[in-house]
Amino acid sequence: MKDIKTLYLIRHSKSSWEHGVSDLNRPLKQRGIKDANLVSNYLNGRAINPQIILCSPSKRTQETAHIFIDNLGLNSVDFKLIETLYDFSGSDVLNVIKACDDSVNSLLIFGHNNALTSIVNTYGSEYVDNVTTTGFVEIHFEISSWKNLNKGETKKIVFP
């Protein structure tokens, strides 16, 4: 029996450009809140069981994460803000994944594009043109260590 590691990736929901704030501090717009509720409620009861949740420190990503956490009943799961997940290329996100402790078999990351699309297309088995805002992708890997991340199998893609 091979070890299976599960990676869940969720791109933040649609953010608002109405407020004169920095990119890091942009909140969700109403549509983003609606989409986060739509996707997370759809996923409820579909075996989304992360052992740890890692999130970019941006306001829009945290707001998205909290909607998913509440709707999926994940409030008791260890939640950490990771500075380097505020990444748009994917290299920093990849470093965070590969540095994950091997005792963790299921990891949920809330992040940004183009980082998530890049990871999905490099490591998943299905090509995705673009991980949309509030997009969810689940990939399984036959590895015992995150350090050995290689091509996995895309199990689920949910876009609003």
PEQUI-V414369 format. One record per helix or strand of 3 or more residues. SS is the DSSP state (~ for helix, > for strand). FROM is the first residue (numbers start at 1). LEN is the number of residues. If there is no record, write none. Layout:
<<SS;FROM;LEN> <SS;FROM;LEN>>
//
This chain:
<<>;5;7> <~;23;3> <~;30;14> <>;52;4> <~;59;14> <>;78;4> <~;83;3> <~;91;8> <>;106;6> <~;115;9> <>;136;6> <~;146;3> <>;153;6>>
//
